[in-house]
Amino acid sequence: MTYSKDNPFTAPLKFRRRLNGQASDKNVQHLVFDVSNSGISYKCGDSIAVFPKNNENETAEILRLLKISPETQVNLPFLDEKISIFAALREYLCITNLPDQFWKWLGEIETNFDMGSFINNKILSSDPECQVLAKSYSLLEILKKIDGHCKVEPSELVSKLRRLMPRLYSIASSPLANRNEIHIVVGVVSHINAIGNKRNGIASNYLAHGANIGEGIRVFVVKSMFALPTNAESNIIMVGPGTGIAPFRGFLQERQCMVDKGDKIGKSWLFFGDRNRATDFLFEEELQAFKGSGILTNLDLAFSRDQENKIYVQDRIWEHRKELWLWISKGAYIYICGNASKMAVDVENTLKKIAMELSNFTEDEANGFLKSLKDNRRYQKDVY
Ligand SMILES: Cc1cc2nc3c(=O)[nH]c(=O)nc-3n(C[C@H](O)[C@H](O)[C@H](O)COP(=O)(O)OP(=O)(O)OC[C@H]3O[C@@H](n4cnc5c(N)ncnc54)[C@H](O)[C@@H]3O)c2cc1C
């Protein structure tokens, strides 16, 4: 069965637990969706797209400020049936990032606040600084600012908002080990926006606190080229700090199942890291068990805040460069998962540095070497 954005499967949330210790300032959650009887198939390395829901209290507060009954029925262009405006705002529309068409429309609505000039001078201004500030307003924040003093037609309001888009999560399980389940690892995000208010990430907070166990969540699998080598005897090097551990948990489960069936597998090497070992060693017991059983040949750890000098996965890679280069020279596959803007760049630069030192490559040759690995699918990234 193929599910998609327009035809998602409603998967009950089966299990959730926080992976960090109480004292950690990070909140990473392990969640399990029940996909039995769905016909969903997936492979290690695929992602799952999850339709989040907006915060229930914020949605109710928006309708209270607008004096609109939550039961008011509205049409959405991408749904066949009418639904309540509460369901539309909670489940289908984005109420945090508001498009220009919303601001233009709001500017035309009479209020007791000089919205017209606020919108024209700030929101629709060409000054980027003004825009950052003004466009930080969520629907609830702007309604509070104008104290709900605007009269809106429910159908018009919903027509001015964007569709709430699904978020992708790397699948953290193997279908061989969990036929009827899909596991994910979610880092809860929040930041202080330009107005100075705390803004919680929609999907990560919904998954971590908003959804109840047993609640149906709309999902679909997104196929990925990020995959184990077709030859199970190939050696693999996995670099996955933080939530980047997700697909590698799936890879290791898959290789465990292969061994249990009597298949031969190659060696595997995992570089994992986070802030503190005592609280942020995600899946510590499982990883140590994979190491103990030999599924994981090498496990190298980098906990950045356990010592004065910060140590990251790229530092561990550099320390072990001679052995690592030997693995790569003999055909190992290298995988990176997690933070795209910093970690993946630093790891790639370290790989280049190693190629230059140990193979005497020029920078261009090192780039060319990594490109040839990529072209042969021996260097794969799942970064975000
Ligand atoms: C292929 C892929 C795989 C992924 N796998 C995983 C995974 O396994 N685990 C995981 O946790 N995530 C994963 N992600 C990221 C995930 O899809 C979501 O982006 C993440 O959970 C945040 O979504 P959210 O709805 O909670 O936040 P949103 O509501 O979307 O808010 C996040 C947005 O807030 C803004 N923002 C955030 N911080 C700041 C700041 N400091 N200042 C200003 N603006 C800011 C940014 O615009 C950012 O895009 C993956 C993404 C991709 C593309």
The ligand as an SDF file (V2000), in Angstrom:
LIG
                    3D

 53 58  0  0  0  0  0  0  0  0999 V2000
   15.5950   14.0560    5.8320 C   0  0  0  0  0  0  0  0  0  0  0  0
   15.3590   14.6250    7.2320 C   0  0  0  0  0  0  0  0  0  0  0  0
   15.4920   13.7970    8.3160 C   0  0  0  0  0  0  0  0  0  0  0  0
   15.2920   14.3060    9.6030 C   0  0  0  0  0  0  0  0  0  0  0  0
   15.4390   13.4640   10.6590 N   0  0  0  0  0  0  0  0  0  0  0  0
   15.2820   13.9360   11.9140 C   0  0  0  0  0  0  0  0  0  0  0  0
   15.4370   13.0700   13.0420 C   0  0  0  0  0  0  0  0  0  0  0  0
   15.7100   11.8700   12.9110 O   0  0  0  0  0  0  0  0  0  0  0  0
   15.2590   13.6130   14.2770 N   0  0  0  0  0  0  0  0  0  0  0  0
   14.9460   14.9410   14.4530 C   0  0  0  0  0  0  0  0  0  0  0  0
   14.7950   15.3680   15.6090 O   0  0  0  0  0  0  0  0  0  0  0  0
   14.7830   15.7730   13.3940 N   0  0  0  0  0  0  0  0  0  0  0  0
   14.9160   15.3010   12.1440 C   0  0  0  0  0  0  0  0  0  0  0  0
   14.7270   16.1480   11.0840 N   0  0  0  0  0  0  0  0  0  0  0  0
   14.2760   17.5350   11.3450 C   0  0  0  0  0  0  0  0  0  0  0  0
   12.7380   17.5440   11.4830 C   0  0  0  0  0  0  0  0  0  0  0  0
   12.1510   17.2460   10.2270 O   0  0  0  0  0  0  0  0  0  0  0  0
   12.1620   18.8810   11.9510 C   0  0  0  0  0  0  0  0  0  0  0  0
   12.6770   19.8920   11.1270 O   0  0  0  0  0  0  0  0  0  0  0  0
   12.4730   19.2190   13.4040 C   0  0  0  0  0  0  0  0  0  0  0  0
   11.9100   18.2350   14.2630 O   0  0  0  0  0  0  0  0  0  0  0  0
   11.8730   20.5930   13.7740 C   0  0  0  0  0  0  0  0  0  0  0  0
   10.5090   20.5900   13.4770 O   0  0  0  0  0  0  0  0  0  0  0  0
    9.4520   21.3620   14.3940 P   0  0  0  0  0  0  0  0  0  0  0  0
    8.1450   21.2670   13.7010 O   0  0  0  0  0  0  0  0  0  0  0  0
    9.5440   20.9170   15.8010 O   0  0  0  0  0  0  0  0  0  0  0  0
    9.9720   22.8380   14.3480 O   0  0  0  0  0  0  0  0  0  0  0  0
    9.3150   24.0470   13.4470 P   0  0  0  0  0  0  0  0  0  0  0  0
    8.0160   24.4310   14.0010 O   0  0  0  0  0  0  0  0  0  0  0  0
    9.3830   23.6510   11.9990 O   0  0  0  0  0  0  0  0  0  0  0  0
   10.3550   25.1350   13.8000 O   0  0  0  0  0  0  0  0  0  0  0  0
   11.6890   24.9940   13.3710 C   0  0  0  0  0  0  0  0  0  0  0  0
   11.9740   26.2810   12.6530 C   0  0  0  0  0  0  0  0  0  0  0  0
   12.0840   27.2830   13.6600 O   0  0  0  0  0  0  0  0  0  0  0  0
   13.0220   28.2080   13.2570 C   0  0  0  0  0  0  0  0  0  0  0  0
   14.0810   28.2390   14.2640 N   0  0  0  0  0  0  0  0  0  0  0  0
   14.5470   27.2280   15.0030 C   0  0  0  0  0  0  0  0  0  0  0  0
   15.5010   27.6520   15.8290 N   0  0  0  0  0  0  0  0  0  0  0  0
   15.6360   28.9740   15.5960 C   0  0  0  0  0  0  0  0  0  0  0  0
   16.4440   29.9820   16.1180 C   0  0  0  0  0  0  0  0  0  0  0  0
   17.3530   29.7190   17.0850 N   0  0  0  0  0  0  0  0  0  0  0  0
   16.2990   31.2220   15.6490 N   0  0  0  0  0  0  0  0  0  0  0  0
   15.4040   31.5120   14.6880 C   0  0  0  0  0  0  0  0  0  0  0  0
   14.6080   30.6020   14.1490 N   0  0  0  0  0  0  0  0  0  0  0  0
   14.7340   29.3480   14.5870 C   0  0  0  0  0  0  0  0  0  0  0  0
   13.5920   27.7610   11.9510 C   0  0  0  0  0  0  0  0  0  0  0  0
   12.9160   28.4350   10.8960 O   0  0  0  0  0  0  0  0  0  0  0  0
   13.2770   26.3030   11.9160 C   0  0  0  0  0  0  0  0  0  0  0  0
   13.1080   25.8390   10.5980 O   0  0  0  0  0  0  0  0  0  0  0  0
   14.9390   15.6590    9.7940 C   0  0  0  0  0  0  0  0  0  0  0  0
   14.7830   16.4820    8.6720 C   0  0  0  0  0  0  0  0  0  0  0  0
   15.0020   15.9820    7.4160 C   0  0  0  0  0  0  0  0  0  0  0  0
   14.8290   16.9120    6.2470 C   0  0  0  0  0  0  0  0  0  0  0  0
  1  2  1  0
  2  3  1  0
  2 52  2  0
  3  4  2  0
  4  5  1  0
  4 50  1  0
  5  6  2  0
  6  7  1  0
  6 13  1  0
  7  8  2  0
  7  9  1  0
  9 10  1  0
 10 11  2  0
 10 12  1  0
 12 13  2  0
 13 14  1  0
 14 15  1  0
 14 50  1  0
 15 16  1  0
 16 17  1  0
 16 18  1  0
 18 19  1  0
 18 20  1  0
 20 21  1  0
 20 22  1  0
 22 23  1  0
 23 24  1  0
 24 25  2  0
 24 26  1  0
 24 27  1  0
 27 28  1  0
 28 29  2  0
 28 30  1  0
 28 31  1  0
 31 32  1  0
 32 33  1  0
 33 34  1  0
 33 48  1  0
 34 35  1  0
 35 36  1  0
 35 46  1  0
 36 37  1  0
 36 45  1  0
 37 38  2  0
 38 39  1  0
 39 40  1  0
 39 45  2  0
 40 41  1  0
 40 42  2  0
 42 43  1  0
 43 44  2  0
 44 45  1  0
 46 47  1  0
 46 48  1  0
 48 49  1  0
 50 51  2  0
 51 52  1  0
 52 53  1  0
M  END
$$$$
